[in-house]
Amino acid sequence: MGYKAVFLDRDGTINEEVGYMDQIEKFKLIPRSGEAIRLLNRNNFKAIVITNQSGVARGYFPESLVLKVHQKMKDLLKSEGAYLDGVYYCPHLPDGVGSPNGQSCSCRKPKTGLVDIVLKELNIDLSKSYSIGDRGSDIEFGRRIGAKTILVLTGYGREESEHSGGRETPKPDYVAQDLYEAVQWILKEDGGK
Ligand SMILES: [Mg+2]
C-alpha cells in the first residue's frame, strides 16, 4: 500500500504566472492555493511540487533564488496551515544546456525523472495519484506516470485548454477553474471509490 500523491506544478498553478521568477517579490500565491493544499494534507494525500525552472540554465537567475522562492512558498503556505511533502525542480533546458554533461536531462517535464527520485524517498502508489498543472506538458507528464490529470485555467491554462486534445496537448481528465477546484474534484473522485 503506497501513499496517494498529488503532483503539483508551481508557476500558474500554486502561484501567479509572472514569466521567469527572477525576483522573490514576484512570488504570490493564487487565491485559495493554501486552502487547496491544506485539504490535500488533511485527506492523506502527499502534496509534491514538480517544476521546470530553466531560467537557471538560461542564466536569468541563480539556483539559490529557486531555493529562496521555495522557502517563501513554504512559509506562505504554512501561514495558511498547509505544507508540502516535497519540492523538486529541473534547472535545465530542453536541449540539455545546463545539464550534467550537456546532454538532454531526464527531469524536465513532461519527462518523469524527478518522480523517480520521489519514488526512492516516498512509497507512492501512482495509480491512485493525480497531476495538476496549467500546461499541456503537465498533462503529458501526468499521463506518463499513470496519474489522473487536471488542467487548471489559471496561469497559461485558459490558452492551453483551447488546444487541449490536440497532438501536442493531451486531453486532461478534468479541467478546473483553479487549484482549489481541482482539489475538490480529486476529493470527490477519491471518495467515490
Ligand atoms: Mg505552470
Boltz pocket constraint, residues with backbone or C-beta under 6 A from the ligand:
constraints:
  - pocket:
      binder: B
      contacts: [[A, 9], [A, 10], [A, 11], [A, 12], [A, 13], [A, 133], [A, 134], [A, 135], [A, 155]]
      max_distance: 6.0
